[in-house]
Amino acid sequence: MSDIKSNFKNNLIYYLNLRQKTQSDLAKSIGVAKTTVSSYVNGVSTPRLDKIDKICDFLNISRNALLENHNDGSNDEEILNLARYIFGLTDKDKNFIINTIKHFRGE
């Protein structure tokens, strides 16, 4: 599997999980069959650029986030769980956490 195809597949799975979206949700949003999204997730095929842009819009990420290798050895499961927790917070709570972090960093 080519690097881009592998990166795309892995990042698509990651961001679908991160955003708590299903393959069906994605298929409906970008106007393709569920089997098409399944082929993306299984690394069988990679979408055209126009569909990649629609996927990025749906997941609220950049093309680079979807296509580049981001494996830096970090604990993806831990990061995923933390992100899910943060997405569930209110805007007020998110701002409080951001300001607290800035305070501890001396910003």
Biotite code that builds the C-alpha atoms (Angstrom):
import biotite.structure as struc

atoms = struc.array([
    struc.Atom([0.000, 0.000, 0.000], chain_id="A", res_id=1, res_name="MET", atom_name="CA", element="C"),
    struc.Atom([1.391, 3.406, -0.923], chain_id="A", res_id=2, res_name="SER", atom_name="CA", element="C"),
    struc.Atom([2.318, 5.838, 1.826], chain_id="A", res_id=3, res_name="ASP", atom_name="CA", element="C"),
    struc.Atom([-0.434, 8.296, 0.931], chain_id="A", res_id=4, res_name="ILE", atom_name="CA", element="C"),
    struc.Atom([-3.063, 5.571, 0.720], chain_id="A", res_id=5, res_name="LYS", atom_name="CA", element="C"),
    struc.Atom([-1.924, 4.126, 4.054], chain_id="A", res_id=6, res_name="SER", atom_name="CA", element="C"),
    struc.Atom([-1.803, 7.559, 5.704], chain_id="A", res_id=7, res_name="ASN", atom_name="CA", element="C"),
    struc.Atom([-5.253, 8.400, 4.327], chain_id="A", res_id=8, res_name="PHE", atom_name="CA", element="C"),
    struc.Atom([-6.746, 5.128, 5.572], chain_id="A", res_id=9, res_name="LYS", atom_name="CA", element="C"),
    struc.Atom([-5.222, 5.411, 9.051], chain_id="A", res_id=10, res_name="ASN", atom_name="CA", element="C"),
    struc.Atom([-6.059, 9.093, 9.456], chain_id="A", res_id=11, res_name="ASN", atom_name="CA", element="C"),
    struc.Atom([-9.612, 8.620, 8.193], chain_id="A", res_id=12, res_name="LEU", atom_name="CA", element="C"),
    struc.Atom([-10.214, 5.907, 10.782], chain_id="A", res_id=13, res_name="ILE", atom_name="CA", element="C"),
    struc.Atom([-8.617, 8.056, 13.478], chain_id="A", res_id=14, res_name="TYR", atom_name="CA", element="C"),
    struc.Atom([-10.656, 11.183, 12.737], chain_id="A", res_id=15, res_name="TYR", atom_name="CA", element="C"),
    struc.Atom([-13.929, 9.295, 12.318], chain_id="A", res_id=16, res_name="LEU", atom_name="CA", element="C"),
    struc.Atom([-13.358, 7.831, 15.786], chain_id="A", res_id=17, res_name="ASN", atom_name="CA", element="C"),
    struc.Atom([-12.228, 11.153, 17.194], chain_id="A", res_id=18, res_name="LEU", atom_name="CA", element="C"),
    struc.Atom([-15.333, 12.934, 15.928], chain_id="A", res_id=19, res_name="ARG", atom_name="CA", element="C"),
    struc.Atom([-17.516, 9.959, 16.889], chain_id="A", res_id=20, res_name="GLN", atom_name="CA", element="C"),
    struc.Atom([-18.825, 9.703, 13.329], chain_id="A", res_id=21, res_name="LYS", atom_name="CA", element="C"),
    struc.Atom([-19.748, 6.549, 11.446], chain_id="A", res_id=22, res_name="THR", atom_name="CA", element="C"),
    struc.Atom([-18.914, 5.491, 7.933], chain_id="A", res_id=23, res_name="GLN", atom_name="CA", element="C"),
    struc.Atom([-22.609, 5.974, 7.155], chain_id="A", res_id=24, res_name="SER", atom_name="CA", element="C"),
    struc.Atom([-22.477, 9.552, 8.443], chain_id="A", res_id=25, res_name="ASP", atom_name="CA", element="C"),
    struc.Atom([-19.535, 10.262, 6.166], chain_id="A", res_id=26, res_name="LEU", atom_name="CA", element="C"),
    struc.Atom([-21.104, 8.563, 3.151], chain_id="A", res_id=27, res_name="ALA", atom_name="CA", element="C"),
    struc.Atom([-24.273, 10.612, 3.514], chain_id="A", res_id=28, res_name="LYS", atom_name="CA", element="C"),
    struc.Atom([-22.340, 13.859, 3.965], chain_id="A", res_id=29, res_name="SER", atom_name="CA", element="C"),
    struc.Atom([-20.103, 13.472, 0.917], chain_id="A", res_id=30, res_name="ILE", atom_name="CA", element="C"),
    struc.Atom([-22.716, 11.848, -1.328], chain_id="A", res_id=31, res_name="GLY", atom_name="CA", element="C"),
    struc.Atom([-21.277, 8.355, -1.832], chain_id="A", res_id=32, res_name="VAL", atom_name="CA", element="C"),
    struc.Atom([-22.404, 4.826, -1.030], chain_id="A", res_id=33, res_name="ALA", atom_name="CA", element="C"),
    struc.Atom([-21.488, 3.287, 2.324], chain_id="A", res_id=34, res_name="LYS", atom_name="CA", element="C"),
    struc.Atom([-19.506, 0.656, 0.430], chain_id="A", res_id=35, res_name="THR", atom_name="CA", element="C"),
    struc.Atom([-17.366, 3.423, -1.064], chain_id="A", res_id=36, res_name="THR", atom_name="CA", element="C"),
    struc.Atom([-16.458, 4.741, 2.382], chain_id="A", res_id=37, res_name="VAL", atom_name="CA", element="C"),
    struc.Atom([-15.809, 1.167, 3.487], chain_id="A", res_id=38, res_name="SER", atom_name="CA", element="C"),
    struc.Atom([-13.323, 0.810, 0.634], chain_id="A", res_id=39, res_name="SER", atom_name="CA", element="C"),
    struc.Atom([-11.558, 3.975, 1.859], chain_id="A", res_id=40, res_name="TYR", atom_name="CA", element="C"),
    struc.Atom([-11.407, 2.685, 5.442], chain_id="A", res_id=41, res_name="VAL", atom_name="CA", element="C"),
    struc.Atom([-10.127, -0.709, 4.316], chain_id="A", res_id=42, res_name="ASN", atom_name="CA", element="C"),
    struc.Atom([-7.427, 0.824, 2.139], chain_id="A", res_id=43, res_name="GLY", atom_name="CA", element="C"),
    struc.Atom([-8.891, -0.594, -1.070], chain_id="A", res_id=44, res_name="VAL", atom_name="CA", element="C"),
    struc.Atom([-9.319, 2.779, -2.736], chain_id="A", res_id=45, res_name="SER", atom_name="CA", element="C"),
    struc.Atom([-8.593, 6.456, -2.215], chain_id="A", res_id=46, res_name="THR", atom_name="CA", element="C"),
    struc.Atom([-11.043, 9.196, -3.209], chain_id="A", res_id=47, res_name="PRO", atom_name="CA", element="C"),
    struc.Atom([-10.550, 11.894, -5.807], chain_id="A", res_id=48, res_name="ARG", atom_name="CA", element="C"),
    struc.Atom([-9.379, 15.276, -4.568], chain_id="A", res_id=49, res_name="LEU", atom_name="CA", element="C"),
    struc.Atom([-12.888, 16.773, -4.585], chain_id="A", res_id=50, res_name="ASP", atom_name="CA", element="C"),
    struc.Atom([-14.075, 14.012, -2.247], chain_id="A", res_id=51, res_name="LYS", atom_name="CA", element="C"),
    struc.Atom([-10.996, 14.434, -0.052], chain_id="A", res_id=52, res_name="ILE", atom_name="CA", element="C"),
    struc.Atom([-11.940, 18.088, 0.362], chain_id="A", res_id=53, res_name="ASP", atom_name="CA", element="C"),
    struc.Atom([-15.516, 17.089, 1.301], chain_id="A", res_id=54, res_name="LYS", atom_name="CA", element="C"),
    struc.Atom([-14.175, 14.587, 3.823], chain_id="A", res_id=55, res_name="ILE", atom_name="CA", element="C"),
    struc.Atom([-11.954, 17.288, 5.318], chain_id="A", res_id=56, res_name="CYS", atom_name="CA", element="C"),
    struc.Atom([-14.916, 19.643, 5.580], chain_id="A", res_id=57, res_name="ASP", atom_name="CA", element="C"),
    struc.Atom([-17.017, 16.929, 7.223], chain_id="A", res_id=58, res_name="PHE", atom_name="CA", element="C"),
    struc.Atom([-14.294, 16.122, 9.765], chain_id="A", res_id=59, res_name="LEU", atom_name="CA", element="C"),
    struc.Atom([-13.252, 19.773, 10.169], chain_id="A", res_id=60, res_name="ASN", atom_name="CA", element="C"),
    struc.Atom([-9.594, 19.028, 9.380], chain_id="A", res_id=61, res_name="ILE", atom_name="CA", element="C"),
    struc.Atom([-7.015, 20.101, 6.803], chain_id="A", res_id=62, res_name="SER", atom_name="CA", element="C"),
    struc.Atom([-5.861, 18.022, 3.838], chain_id="A", res_id=63, res_name="ARG", atom_name="CA", element="C"),
    struc.Atom([-2.498, 17.636, 5.561], chain_id="A", res_id=64, res_name="ASN", atom_name="CA", element="C"),
    struc.Atom([-4.195, 16.177, 8.630], chain_id="A", res_id=65, res_name="ALA", atom_name="CA", element="C"),
    struc.Atom([-5.876, 13.597, 6.425], chain_id="A", res_id=66, res_name="LEU", atom_name="CA", element="C"),
    struc.Atom([-3.004, 12.730, 4.091], chain_id="A", res_id=67, res_name="LEU", atom_name="CA", element="C"),
    struc.Atom([0.245, 13.036, 6.029], chain_id="A", res_id=68, res_name="GLU", atom_name="CA", element="C"),
    struc.Atom([1.861, 10.587, 8.440], chain_id="A", res_id=69, res_name="ASN", atom_name="CA", element="C"),
    struc.Atom([1.331, 11.786, 12.006], chain_id="A", res_id=70, res_name="HIS", atom_name="CA", element="C"),
    struc.Atom([2.677, 8.752, 13.840], chain_id="A", res_id=71, res_name="ASN", atom_name="CA", element="C"),
    struc.Atom([5.036, 10.313, 16.359], chain_id="A", res_id=72, res_name="ASP", atom_name="CA", element="C"),
    struc.Atom([4.965, 7.416, 18.784], chain_id="A", res_id=73, res_name="GLY", atom_name="CA", element="C"),
    struc.Atom([2.414, 9.067, 21.061], chain_id="A", res_id=74, res_name="SER", atom_name="CA", element="C"),
    struc.Atom([-0.355, 7.105, 22.703], chain_id="A", res_id=75, res_name="ASN", atom_name="CA", element="C"),
    struc.Atom([-3.159, 7.564, 20.185], chain_id="A", res_id=76, res_name="ASP", atom_name="CA", element="C"),
    struc.Atom([-5.788, 5.899, 22.375], chain_id="A", res_id=77, res_name="GLU", atom_name="CA", element="C"),
    struc.Atom([-5.015, 8.218, 25.279], chain_id="A", res_id=78, res_name="GLU", atom_name="CA", element="C"),
    struc.Atom([-5.168, 11.266, 23.017], chain_id="A", res_id=79, res_name="ILE", atom_name="CA", element="C"),
    struc.Atom([-8.405, 10.025, 21.446], chain_id="A", res_id=80, res_name="LEU", atom_name="CA", element="C"),
    struc.Atom([-10.043, 9.578, 24.840], chain_id="A", res_id=81, res_name="ASN", atom_name="CA", element="C"),
    struc.Atom([-8.887, 13.010, 25.992], chain_id="A", res_id=82, res_name="LEU", atom_name="CA", element="C"),
    struc.Atom([-10.211, 14.648, 22.821], chain_id="A", res_id=83, res_name="ALA", atom_name="CA", element="C"),
    struc.Atom([-13.593, 12.929, 23.216], chain_id="A", res_id=84, res_name="ARG", atom_name="CA", element="C"),
    struc.Atom([-13.788, 14.274, 26.743], chain_id="A", res_id=85, res_name="TYR", atom_name="CA", element="C"),
    struc.Atom([-12.897, 17.800, 25.631], chain_id="A", res_id=86, res_name="ILE", atom_name="CA", element="C"),
    struc.Atom([-15.453, 17.767, 22.792], chain_id="A", res_id=87, res_name="PHE", atom_name="CA", element="C"),
    struc.Atom([-18.145, 17.100, 25.398], chain_id="A", res_id=88, res_name="GLY", atom_name="CA", element="C"),
    struc.Atom([-17.342, 20.201, 27.436], chain_id="A", res_id=89, res_name="LEU", atom_name="CA", element="C"),
    struc.Atom([-19.207, 23.474, 27.235], chain_id="A", res_id=90, res_name="THR", atom_name="CA", element="C"),
    struc.Atom([-17.464, 26.445, 25.607], chain_id="A", res_id=91, res_name="ASP", atom_name="CA", element="C"),
    struc.Atom([-17.209, 28.071, 29.038], chain_id="A", res_id=92, res_name="LYS", atom_name="CA", element="C"),
    struc.Atom([-15.420, 25.018, 30.456], chain_id="A", res_id=93, res_name="ASP", atom_name="CA", element="C"),
    struc.Atom([-13.112, 24.793, 27.422], chain_id="A", res_id=94, res_name="LYS", atom_name="CA", element="C"),
    struc.Atom([-12.123, 28.458, 27.857], chain_id="A", res_id=95, res_name="ASN", atom_name="CA", element="C"),
    struc.Atom([-11.486, 27.903, 31.557], chain_id="A", res_id=96, res_name="PHE", atom_name="CA", element="C"),
    struc.Atom([-9.163, 24.975, 30.784], chain_id="A", res_id=97, res_name="ILE", atom_name="CA", element="C"),
    struc.Atom([-7.334, 26.934, 28.076], chain_id="A", res_id=98, res_name="ILE", atom_name="CA", element="C"),
    struc.Atom([-6.830, 29.900, 30.394], chain_id="A", res_id=99, res_name="ASN", atom_name="CA", element="C"),
    struc.Atom([-5.636, 27.611, 33.188], chain_id="A", res_id=100, res_name="THR", atom_name="CA", element="C"),
    struc.Atom([-3.070, 25.999, 30.884], chain_id="A", res_id=101, res_name="ILE", atom_name="CA", element="C"),
    struc.Atom([-1.895, 29.431, 29.713], chain_id="A", res_id=102, res_name="LYS", atom_name="CA", element="C"),
    struc.Atom([-1.537, 30.519, 33.326], chain_id="A", res_id=103, res_name="HIS", atom_name="CA", element="C"),
    struc.Atom([0.643, 27.507, 34.196], chain_id="A", res_id=104, res_name="PHE", atom_name="CA", element="C"),
    struc.Atom([2.755, 28.070, 31.077], chain_id="A", res_id=105, res_name="ARG", atom_name="CA", element="C"),
    struc.Atom([3.263, 31.713, 32.052], chain_id="A", res_id=106, res_name="GLY", atom_name="CA", element="C"),
    struc.Atom([1.539, 33.091, 28.972], chain_id="A", res_id=107, res_name="GLU", atom_name="CA", element="C"),
])
